[in-house]
Amino acid sequence: MRKRDWFHRGKWMLMAAMATLLLAGCDNRYLVLNPKGPVAETEYRLIVLSAVLCAAVVIPVLALLAFIIYRYRDKPDNKAPYKPDWAHSTTLEVVWWGIPIVIIAILGYFTARTTFALVKPPVTDATPITIQVTSLDWKWLFTYPDQKVATVNYVEIPAGVPVQFVLTSDAPMNSFWVPQLGGQEYTMPGMAMRLWLQADHPGEYFGQGANFTGKGFAHMQFKVIAKPQAEFEAWAQNVRKTAPAMTKEDYTALAKPGLSETRTYSSYPEGLFEEIVKKNGGQEHDHSMNHDGMTHTP
């Protein structure tokens, strides 16, 4: 009877685990495993390598655990040798210290190589663009220094073109993250951080704030809309003709804590991003103030 009860319990536990795994695919948590740009693709390969190296440790350890529990179980006819005075094995010491050292060395090498490889975008024929990002309570402001337009809670980019995001915050620290395009980067008051991303193909990509910032944190989501270069230019031109301009008063109201729908502006106060950085303690000579878009400081 007891075996039957355990069988039914195990069956329901297995079904619950499978349902959890399958239903989890209905949200955005696995987007990081579906890369759509060169940065995300490089980071995805590093994630796979890390998983393989972890599995190389976890699977043998679990297998040894099961073997030891079975082999040395307390049973009258167990033939396992009994060695109460055994205390040291040089071979085992080499194994359980040497293998982790080798794994960490491999993972460290590939992590460092990937990190430095992603500092600058690859050289291509496409002209890169710069987009300034300001995290607010609880919304995202995007300003385009070249196109002279601004958006709230969505950002349009040209597909196949490196985009240099320059990030700051006029609210508590947050983290800018577009899982399918690359890893996250912090937005901090008084600092201008850099993150370059690229969408290989036109499409709509999910973005969000990945750092808890209070009441409206769950709503700090935005869309990244990648379009062909010609369509992106047409969009920017249409915005300049049809959308309202952002004034200093508009920004002051926008910066107040609260939620916001998507918005589009044909212009914004000149030097707004630089003012935000300096207002929160940033220095005037901050290297990220240049609009060349691709210059990185070590």
C-alpha positions in Angstrom: 0.0 0.0 0.0 2.8 2.4 0.9 4.5 1.8 -2.5 1.3 2.6 -4.3 1.0 5.9 -2.3 4.5 6.9 -3.2 3.9 6.0 -6.8 0.9 8.3 -7.0 2.7 11.1 -5.2 5.6 10.8 -7.5 3.3 10.9 -10.6 1.6 14.1 -9.4 5.0 15.7 -8.6 6.3 14.8 -12.0 3.2 16.2 -13.7 3.4 19.4 -11.7 7.1 19.9 -12.6 6.4 19.3 -16.3 3.5 21.8 -16.2 5.6 24.4 -14.5 8.3 24.0 -17.2 5.9 24.1 -20.1 3.8 27.0 -18.9 6.9 29.0 -18.1 7.4 29.3 -21.8 4.3 31.5 -21.9 6.2 34.5 -20.5 9.4 36.3 -21.3 11.8 34.5 -19.0 13.4 32.4 -21.8 14.0 35.2 -24.3 17.6 35.2 -23.4 17.9 31.8 -25.0 16.5 33.1 -28.3 19.2 35.6 -29.4 18.4 38.0 -32.3 21.7 40.0 -32.5 25.5 39.5 -32.5 25.8 40.6 -28.8 23.1 38.2 -27.6 24.5 35.4 -29.8 27.9 35.8 -28.3 26.5 35.8 -24.8 24.3 32.8 -25.5 27.3 30.8 -26.5 29.0 31.7 -23.2 25.8 30.7 -21.3 25.8 27.3 -23.1 29.5 26.8 -22.3 28.9 27.7 -18.6 26.0 25.2 -18.5 28.1 22.5 -20.0 30.9 23.1 -17.5 28.5 23.1 -14.6 26.9 19.9 -15.8 30.4 18.4 -16.0 30.6 18.9 -12.2 27.0 18.4 -11.1 26.2 15.2 -13.0 29.2 13.2 -11.8 28.6 14.5 -8.2 25.0 13.4 -8.3 25.9 10.0 -9.8 28.6 9.5 -7.1 26.1 10.5 -4.4 23.7 7.8 -5.6 26.4 5.2 -5.9 27.8 5.9 -2.4 24.4 5.8 -0.8 23.7 2.5 -2.5 27.2 1.0 -2.1 27.8 1.9 1.5 24.3 1.6 2.9 23.8 0.0 6.2 23.0 -3.6 5.4 24.2 -6.8 7.2 25.6 -8.4 4.0 27.2 -5.3 2.6 30.7 -6.2 1.4 32.0 -2.6 1.3 35.3 -2.3 3.3 35.1 -0.7 6.7 38.0 1.7 7.3 37.4 3.8 10.4 41.0 5.2 10.5 41.1 6.3 6.9 41.7 10.1 6.7 43.5 11.2 3.6 43.9 10.4 -0.1 46.2 12.4 -2.3 44.5 11.1 -5.4 41.1 12.3 -4.2 42.5 15.7 -3.1 44.0 16.2 -6.6 40.7 15.3 -8.2 38.3 17.5 -6.1 40.7 20.5 -6.2 42.2 20.0 -9.7 38.9 19.6 -11.6 37.3 22.8 -10.3 40.5 24.8 -10.9 40.6 23.7 -14.5 36.9 24.4 -15.0 37.2 27.9 -13.4 40.2 28.6 -15.6 38.4 27.6 -18.7 35.3 29.6 -17.8 37.4 32.6 -16.7 39.3 32.7 -20.0 36.2 32.5 -22.2 34.3 35.1 -20.0 37.2 37.6 -20.2 37.6 37.0 -23.9 33.9 37.5 -24.5 33.8 40.6 -22.3 36.6 42.4 -24.1 35.3 41.3 -27.5 32.0 43.1 -26.8 33.5 46.4 -25.7 33.3 47.7 -29.2 31.0 46.7 -32.1 32.4 44.9 -35.1 33.5 47.2 -38.0 30.8 47.1 -40.7 29.7 49.2 -43.6 26.6 50.3 -41.6 26.9 53.7 -40.0 26.2 53.3 -36.2 23.7 55.5 -34.4 23.6 56.8 -30.8 20.5 56.7 -28.6 20.5 58.2 -25.1 18.5 56.4 -22.5 17.2 57.9 -19.2 15.4 55.7 -16.6 12.7 57.5 -14.6 10.1 56.5 -12.0 8.6 54.4 -13.7 9.2 54.9 -17.4 12.0 55.0 -20.0 12.9 58.1 -22.0 14.8 57.7 -25.2 16.4 60.7 -27.0 18.1 60.6 -30.4 20.9 63.2 -30.6 21.2 62.7 -34.4 17.6 62.5 -35.3 16.6 65.1 -32.7 13.5 63.2 -31.7 12.4 61.5 -28.4 10.2 58.6 -27.3 8.9 57.3 -24.1 8.5 53.5 -23.3 9.5 52.5 -26.8 12.5 52.9 -29.0 12.9 52.4 -32.8 16.2 51.3 -34.3 17.5 50.4 -37.7 18.0 46.7 -38.2 21.5 45.5 -39.0 23.0 48.6 -37.6 25.1 48.9 -34.4 23.3 51.1 -31.8 25.3 52.7 -29.0 23.0 53.2 -26.1 24.3 55.8 -23.6 22.5 55.3 -20.3 21.8 57.4 -17.2 19.1 57.7 -14.5 17.1 60.6 -13.2 15.6 58.3 -10.5 16.9 55.4 -8.4 19.4 53.2 -10.2 17.9 50.7 -12.6 19.1 48.3 -15.3 18.4 48.4 -19.0 17.8 45.0 -20.5 16.7 43.7 -23.9 17.1 39.9 -23.5 17.1 39.0 -27.2 19.7 41.6 -28.1 22.2 41.5 -25.3 23.0 41.6 -21.6 21.9 44.3 -19.2 23.6 47.5 -18.2 23.0 49.7 -15.2 21.6 53.2 -15.4 22.9 55.3 -12.5 22.4 59.0 -11.5 25.3 61.1 -12.4 26.9 58.6 -14.8 26.6 57.8 -18.4 27.1 54.1 -19.1 27.5 52.6 -22.5 26.0 49.5 -24.1 26.0 48.7 -27.8 23.4 46.3 -29.2 22.3 45.3 -32.7 19.2 43.6 -34.1 20.0 41.4 -37.0 16.5 41.4 -38.4 13.4 43.7 -38.3 11.1 42.8 -35.5 9.7 43.8 -32.1 11.8 43.0 -29.0 10.9 43.0 -25.3 12.8 45.3 -23.0 12.5 46.0 -19.3 14.1 47.4 -16.2 15.9 44.6 -14.4 16.5 46.4 -11.1 13.8 46.8 -8.4 13.0 50.5 -8.1 9.8 50.5 -6.1 6.0 50.6 -6.6 5.9 50.8 -10.4 8.8 48.6 -11.1 6.7 45.9 -12.8 5.5 48.4 -15.4 9.0 49.5 -16.5 8.8 47.7 -19.8 9.5 49.0 -23.3 9.5 47.8 -26.9 12.5 47.9 -29.2 11.2 48.1 -32.7 13.8 47.2 -35.4 13.1 48.4 -38.9 15.0 48.5 -42.2 17.2 51.6 -42.5 14.9 53.3 -45.0 11.8 52.8 -42.8 13.7 54.0 -39.7 14.7 57.2 -41.5 11.1 57.7 -42.7 9.8 57.1 -39.2 12.2 59.8 -37.8 11.2 62.2 -40.5 7.5 61.7 -39.9 8.0 62.2 -36.1 9.7 65.5 -36.7 6.7 66.6 -38.8 3.8 65.4 -36.8 4.6 64.9 -33.1 4.6 67.6 -30.5 7.8 69.1 -29.1 9.0 68.3 -25.6 9.6 71.3 -23.4 11.4 71.6 -20.1 8.1 71.6 -18.4 7.1 68.4 -20.2 10.2 66.7 -19.0 9.7 67.9 -15.4 6.2 66.5 -15.4 7.5 63.2 -17.0 10.2 62.8 -14.4 7.7 62.8 -11.6 7.1 59.3 -10.1 4.2 57.6 -12.0 3.4 55.4 -15.0 3.2 56.6 -18.6 1.9 55.4 -21.9 4.1 55.4 -25.0 4.8 59.0 -26.2 6.6 60.5 -29.2 8.2 64.0 -29.4 9.4 65.8 -32.5 12.2 67.5 -30.5 13.5 67.9 -26.9 15.4 70.6 -25.1 19.0 70.8 -26.4 21.5 69.2 -24.0 18.8 67.6 -21.9 20.7 64.3 -21.4 23.9 66.1 -20.5 21.9 68.3 -18.0 20.5 65.2 -16.4 23.9 63.6 -15.9 25.4 66.8 -14.5 22.4 67.5 -12.3 23.0 64.2 -10.5 26.7 64.8 -9.9 28.2 63.9 -13.3 31.2 65.7 -14.7 31.1 67.9 -17.7 34.0 66.1 -19.3 32.3 62.7 -19.0 33.5 60.7 -22.0 30.0 59.6 -22.9 28.9 63.2 -23.8 30.4 62.8 -27.3 28.0 61.8 -30.0 30.4 59.8 -32.0 28.6 56.8 -30.6 31.3 54.3 -30.8 34.2 55.7 -28.7 34.8 53.6 -25.6 37.0 54.5 -22.6 38.7 51.5 -20.8 
